[in-house]
Amino acid sequence: MIDLLTIQKEVLKNKIEKGFNTTDIYKEFCLAHEELSEACRAYYKK
């Protein structure tokens, strides 16, 4: 079984390799909120 710390390291490594934001936590929360809102709307409309 893979642990949470290993997953976090893999996510960070992938973000760095792809050139994504790794320092602006506020932006991360905003983007996550946007994606979750879209998913919620799609679920609600079905």
Contacts in CASP RR format, 6 or more apart in sequence:
PFRMAT RR
TARGET T0000
AUTHOR 0000-0000-0000
METHOD contacts of the structure
MODEL  1
MIDLLTIQKEVLKNKIEKGFNTTDIYKEFCLAHEELSEACRAYYKK
12 22 0 8 1.000
15 21 0 8 1.000
15 22 0 8 1.000
16 22 0 8 1.000
21 27 0 8 1.000
21 28 0 8 1.000
END
